[in-house]
Amino acid sequence: MAVISGNEKMESRVKETLEKKVSGGYNCAQAVLCTYADLLGIDVSEAFKATSGMVNGMTMGSTCGAVTAMAMAAGYAASDGRLGETETRKDAFRLTRKMMKEFTDKNSTVLCSELKKGDDPVSCLTCISDAAEMIEREIFGVGAQDED
């Protein structure tokens, strides 16, 4: 079930996330969060600024920028933003954990440095595409199967 309903029939924006990254004007996190900013109620320039330092795994090979943006999207979608409120914060934790687990199951890690090494490295475009698909499915219900 979508966290933010009403977008289940929207056109996929996965291709748009990839185009942003390929343009050279966006890092991985920016490409992901800026693509969905309008649907999350975020000003796109604020999303761009907030994700500016999330390049190459927080500049140190740590958590992949696309994954970080995915977690940020989960927080914007699931939390009501009331300071000190814990219930929707727990919802955001659960959604983030679910999406992180799915990403890890598919790619074996969320660490940029680990994704990029070995005999079968995972490209930035694959990470962006995976994160965008998870956002669309888990947050907006695009392509989600009814469980009834």
Backbone torsions as a table, in degrees:
resi	resn	phi	psi	omega
1	MET	NA	139.6	-178.4
2	ALA	-69.6	142.3	174.0
3	VAL	-75.3	-41.1	175.9
4	ILE	-113.2	105.8	-175.5
5	SER	-84.3	166.2	178.8
6	GLY	98.8	-4.8	-178.9
7	ASN	-114.8	8.7	-174.2
8	GLU	-58.9	-28.2	-178.0
9	LYS	-100.2	9.9	-178.8
10	MET	-66.6	154.9	173.0
11	GLU	-68.6	139.4	177.5
12	SER	-61.3	142.0	177.8
13	ARG	-110.0	11.7	-178.9
14	VAL	-56.7	-46.1	-179.6
15	LYS	-59.6	-38.2	178.8
16	GLU	-63.2	-38.7	178.3
17	THR	-62.6	-41.4	-179.3
18	LEU	-67.2	-40.0	178.5
19	GLU	-63.2	-38.5	177.9
20	LYS	-61.1	-46.8	-179.1
21	LYS	-64.3	-46.1	-177.6
22	VAL	-64.8	-28.3	-179.3
23	SER	-62.0	-22.4	-178.1
24	GLY	87.1	-5.1	-178.2
25	GLY	-93.8	-2.4	-176.4
26	TYR	-136.0	141.9	168.6
27	ASN	-83.4	178.7	-176.1
28	CYS	-59.7	-45.7	-179.4
29	ALA	-64.9	-42.5	179.0
30	GLN	-63.1	-43.5	-179.5
31	ALA	-58.0	-41.0	-178.4
32	VAL	-74.6	-56.2	-173.4
33	LEU	-67.5	-39.2	-179.4
34	CYS	-65.7	-31.0	179.5
35	THR	-64.6	-34.4	-176.4
36	TYR	-106.7	4.5	-175.0
37	ALA	-53.8	-45.9	-177.4
38	ASP	-61.3	-38.3	-179.2
39	LEU	-74.6	-21.7	179.8
40	LEU	-94.5	-3.2	-179.8
41	GLY	78.5	27.5	-178.8
42	ILE	-110.9	137.0	171.9
43	ASP	-65.9	130.0	-174.4
44	VAL	-61.0	-35.8	179.1
45	SER	-70.0	-31.8	175.4
46	GLU	-69.6	-39.4	176.6
47	ALA	-63.4	-41.0	179.6
48	PHE	-62.6	-46.6	179.3
49	LYS	-63.9	-44.3	-176.1
50	ALA	-62.5	-27.3	-177.3
51	THR	-103.9	7.2	-176.4
52	SER	-60.4	-35.4	-178.0
53	GLY	-88.3	4.1	-174.7
54	MET	-97.1	55.1	-178.6
55	VAL	-110.3	143.4	179.4
56	ASN	51.9	48.0	178.9
57	GLY	63.8	56.5	-179.3
58	MET	60.4	32.9	-179.3
59	THR	70.3	2.7	-174.9
60	MET	-131.9	13.0	-178.8
61	GLY	78.3	14.1	-178.8
62	SER	-79.9	-142.1	-175.7
63	THR	-59.2	131.5	178.6
64	CYS	-52.9	137.8	-179.7
65	GLY	-61.0	-39.3	178.9
66	ALA	-63.3	-38.1	178.1
67	VAL	-69.3	-40.9	178.1
68	THR	-61.5	-43.8	177.8
69	ALA	-64.2	-36.7	177.0
70	MET	-61.4	-42.5	178.1
71	ALA	-67.0	-38.0	176.5
72	MET	-63.1	-42.4	178.0
73	ALA	-61.0	-40.4	177.8
74	ALA	-61.9	-41.0	178.2
75	GLY	-64.4	-45.6	177.9
76	TYR	-62.3	-37.3	-177.2
77	ALA	-75.3	-40.1	-170.3
78	ALA	-96.3	-26.1	-177.3
79	SER	-90.8	144.4	176.4
80	ASP	-87.6	-4.5	174.8
81	GLY	78.1	5.6	178.1
82	ARG	-76.8	123.0	-179.4
83	LEU	-59.4	133.6	178.1
84	GLY	82.9	-12.7	-179.6
85	GLU	-73.6	136.5	-174.9
86	THR	-109.0	-24.2	-173.9
87	GLU	-66.7	-49.6	-179.8
88	THR	-72.4	-24.5	174.5
89	ARG	-64.2	-39.9	176.0
90	LYS	-64.1	-37.9	176.8
91	ASP	-61.5	-41.3	178.1
92	ALA	-64.8	-40.2	176.9
93	PHE	-59.3	-47.8	-177.3
94	ARG	-62.9	-44.5	-179.9
95	LEU	-64.6	-44.1	178.6
96	THR	-61.4	-46.0	-179.9
97	ARG	-60.9	-43.1	179.4
98	LYS	-60.6	-45.8	-178.5
99	MET	-69.6	-39.5	178.0
100	MET	-63.7	-41.2	178.6
101	LYS	-63.0	-44.2	179.7
102	GLU	-62.4	-42.6	178.2
103	PHE	-62.6	-44.4	-179.8
104	THR	-65.2	-42.0	177.7
105	ASP	-59.0	-37.2	-177.7
106	LYS	-79.8	-37.2	-172.0
107	ASN	-117.3	1.0	177.0
108	SER	74.3	-10.9	179.1
109	THR	-165.0	165.0	171.4
110	VAL	-111.0	-0.1	-177.2
111	LEU	-82.4	122.9	-178.7
112	CYS	-54.4	-47.2	-177.4
113	SER	-62.7	-34.5	178.6
114	GLU	-76.4	-36.2	178.9
115	LEU	-63.0	-31.9	-173.3
116	LYS	-88.8	-5.6	-175.7
117	LYS	-114.5	175.4	178.2
118	GLY	94.6	-174.4	-177.6
119	ASP	-75.6	-21.5	-177.5
120	ASP	-134.4	70.0	-177.3
121	PRO	-65.2	151.2	178.5
122	VAL	-96.7	125.9	-177.4
123	SER	-75.7	159.4	174.6
124	CYS	-58.9	-40.6	-178.9
125	LEU	-63.8	-35.8	175.9
126	THR	-66.1	-43.6	179.0
127	CYS	-61.9	-43.5	179.0
128	ILE	-62.8	-46.6	179.8
129	SER	-61.3	-45.5	179.3
130	ASP	-61.2	-46.0	-179.6
131	ALA	-63.3	-43.2	-179.8
132	ALA	-63.8	-42.3	178.4
133	GLU	-62.8	-39.6	179.3
134	MET	-67.7	-40.3	176.8
135	ILE	-60.3	-48.5	-178.0
136	GLU	-61.4	-42.6	-178.0
137	ARG	-74.1	-51.0	-172.1
138	GLU	-80.3	-33.1	-177.6
139	ILE	-95.4	-42.6	-174.9
140	PHE	-105.8	-6.4	176.2
141	GLY	76.1	14.4	179.8
142	VAL	-71.2	123.8	178.8
143	GLY	75.3	1.8	179.2
144	ALA	-74.1	141.3	177.8
145	GLN	-85.9	138.1	173.9
146	ASP	-64.1	138.6	-177.6
147	GLU	-98.5	11.6	-179.9
148	ASP	-78.2	NA	NA
